[in-house]
Amino acid sequence: MSFLDGITLAKYVKQSPALMRMVRPVANAYANWAGHRQRGLKYDDLVMEENPETQKAISRLSQREAYDRAFRMRQASQLSVLQRELPKDKWLKPEQDIRYLTPLIEEAKKEAAERSAWDTVRVKK
């Protein structure tokens, strides 16, 4: 099995402790540089909403998660207009920046692929 056969780069890096030790500081520095945590946003808040799978995933959020997402987006928009950041004690911590939307997006993509496979099935006589 070659590297490109079904394994992603992220999974490959996560499986190797040596690579994780090298990549983790770079990933943390990039996340701090991106600035979304300084405005109270989680990484999944930055996902483009124009995809049908993303729209389906957003519609599947619980009422509380949808409210929290909308609050974070409004707060970040206001801070952006004012060209400010949250006070340092209110910045989102890395351990709070969990992926809440990505699993739902992956599920929606799998469902779309399965639906497409069933829609194009051919029956042989």
C-alpha angles and dihedrals in degrees: 000000000000126000092258095052103103101313120108125217092247093054090047092052092046091053092056116070091196093054091045091055089052098043101040097072091048092048092049092048091050092049090051091046093050090066100212092121091053088061094045097256127138120222092252090056087070095059112117110254097205095088116095090227091053091048090052091048092051090050089054094056116114117255091255094049091048091050092048091048092051091047092051091048093049092046092049091048091052092048090049092052090049090044091232140122130223117267109277093251090059097050114121110259119226092245089056092051096089126160105252099157103036095074090051091049091051090049091051091049091052091049091050091050091049091047090050091049092051092045092055098041116133122211117215120209 
